Amino acid sequence: MSDGLGLFLAVTLGDIVPAAIGVYAAYWAFSIRRALSGRIYRRHALWLGAVCVIIQVGLPLASLPSSSFVATLGINLLVLALLVFVFAFVDSIVPVARRSDPRLRGILHWEKVRFVLWGDLALAGIYLVYNAINPTFGSAGWGAVIGFPLFMLPFIVGAPVILIGAIRSKDYVLRASLEWFGGRLAVLLLSGALLSFIELIILGISAYNASFSYPALVFVPGNILGAYCLYRSARSLAPTSRLPVTHH
């Protein structure tokens, strides 16, 4: 098997297939939105559709290698903007999940923790700018050790918060959608972040090979499963679902 074949498999199975599923999930989210009557459902479907495209299409495209400082800086800022958008969606649905809990219980002190996580993303922005100035920093061992927590912390905390909110919710339509979306974040952490840490830091595989050669194939099952979770999250909002619908 040649390196060219490894690149083909990595891009096709690891990027194109999950991206196609993500676009299909977004199609369902936007289509279902037109049939929903509740304002909360409609807003959730709109955000979810956009997030499906960002996670499965935008982030992989934004991770493409670049050679010049301007291109690297632009791509890094685009990655930051996409991460901020995804976390803004997480931040927006936590209060909704809490209000659907009959006991209105707080979820892991989210009202205070969210400010720490937004601050973390601000530090991630500084990291990305510095990495554009000094590209070798991000590929170095300590640079990667610093970078992973900055990018992943909002989602390490956000995934259990969403899942807890979904379990407590008595809005069964919203609950199903949140459970699948929380599952997507969990897959992102367990498959994407953990495997990246192992390959880049522990095994010392280059970032290019980890994305565009045979080592990238270890991410394929997680990428496809994560895209499927987004699809199920969108389909869970369908009014024709056999789950009972709660009106707001």
ChimeraX attribute file (.defattr): number of C-alpha atoms within 10 A of each C-alpha:
attribute: neighborCount
match mode: 1-to-1
recipient: residues
	/A:1	6
	/A:2	9
	/A:3	12
	/A:4	12
	/A:5	12
	/A:6	18
	/A:7	20
	/A:8	15
	/A:9	19
	/A:10	24
	/A:11	19
	/A:12	14
	/A:13	19
	/A:14	24
	/A:15	20
	/A:16	17
	/A:17	16
	/A:18	24
	/A:19	24
	/A:20	16
	/A:21	23
	/A:22	28
	/A:23	21
	/A:24	19
	/A:25	28
	/A:26	26
	/A:27	18
	/A:28	22
	/A:29	29
	/A:30	18
	/A:31	17
	/A:32	22
	/A:33	23
	/A:34	11
	/A:35	14
	/A:36	16
	/A:37	12
	/A:38	13
	/A:39	12
	/A:40	14
	/A:41	20
	/A:42	19
	/A:43	14
	/A:44	22
	/A:45	27
	/A:46	18
	/A:47	21
	/A:48	26
	/A:49	27
	/A:50	20
	/A:51	23
	/A:52	28
	/A:53	22
	/A:54	23
	/A:55	23
	/A:56	25
	/A:57	19
	/A:58	17
	/A:59	18
	/A:60	17
	/A:61	15
	/A:62	19
	/A:63	15
	/A:64	12
	/A:65	13
	/A:66	13
	/A:67	8
	/A:68	10
	/A:69	15
	/A:70	12
	/A:71	13
	/A:72	22
	/A:73	18
	/A:74	17
	/A:75	21
	/A:76	22
	/A:77	19
	/A:78	17
	/A:79	21
	/A:80	22
	/A:81	15
	/A:82	18
	/A:83	23
	/A:84	17
	/A:85	17
	/A:86	21
	/A:87	20
	/A:88	13
	/A:89	16
	/A:90	24
	/A:91	20
	/A:92	13
	/A:93	20
	/A:94	22
	/A:95	18
	/A:96	15
	/A:97	27
	/A:98	20
	/A:99	18
	/A:100	21
	/A:101	18
	/A:102	11
	/A:103	10
	/A:104	13
	/A:105	14
	/A:106	16
	/A:107	19
	/A:108	14
	/A:109	10
	/A:110	17
	/A:111	13
	/A:112	9
	/A:113	15
	/A:114	17
	/A:115	11
	/A:116	14
	/A:117	22
	/A:118	16
	/A:119	14
	/A:120	18
	/A:121	22
	/A:122	15
	/A:123	15
	/A:124	23
	/A:125	20
	/A:126	14
	/A:127	20
	/A:128	23
	/A:129	19
	/A:130	15
	/A:131	20
	/A:132	22
	/A:133	14
	/A:134	12
	/A:135	16
	/A:136	11
	/A:137	17
	/A:138	20
	/A:139	19
	/A:140	14
	/A:141	15
	/A:142	11
	/A:143	16
	/A:144	17
	/A:145	15
	/A:146	14
	/A:147	19
	/A:148	16
	/A:149	15
	/A:150	19
	/A:151	20
	/A:152	20
	/A:153	15
	/A:154	24
	/A:155	22
	/A:156	17
	/A:157	16
	/A:158	24
	/A:159	22
	/A:160	18
	/A:161	21
	/A:162	28
	/A:163	24
	/A:164	19
	/A:165	27
	/A:166	27
	/A:167	16
	/A:168	20
	/A:169	23
	/A:170	16
	/A:171	21
	/A:172	18
	/A:173	24
	/A:174	23
	/A:175	23
	/A:176	22
	/A:177	25
	/A:178	31
	/A:179	22
	/A:180	24
	/A:181	28
	/A:182	26
	/A:183	22
	/A:184	25
	/A:185	24
	/A:186	20
	/A:187	22
	/A:188	24
	/A:189	19
	/A:190	14
	/A:191	19
	/A:192	19
	/A:193	19
	/A:194	13
	/A:195	20
	/A:196	24
	/A:197	15
	/A:198	12
	/A:199	19
	/A:200	20
	/A:201	19
	/A:202	11
	/A:203	10
	/A:204	14
	/A:205	15
	/A:206	14
	/A:207	18
	/A:208	14
	/A:209	17
	/A:210	20
	/A:211	22
	/A:212	20
	/A:213	20
	/A:214	19
	/A:215	20
	/A:216	23
	/A:217	20
	/A:218	17
	/A:219	21
	/A:220	21
	/A:221	15
	/A:222	21
	/A:223	24
	/A:224	22
	/A:225	18
	/A:226	27
	/A:227	29
	/A:228	21
	/A:229	25
	/A:230	33
	/A:231	27
	/A:232	21
	/A:233	30
	/A:234	31
	/A:235	23
	/A:236	25
	/A:237	28
	/A:238	22
	/A:239	16
	/A:240	12
	/A:241	11
	/A:242	9
	/A:243	14
	/A:244	11
	/A:245	15
	/A:246	12
	/A:247	11
	/A:248	10
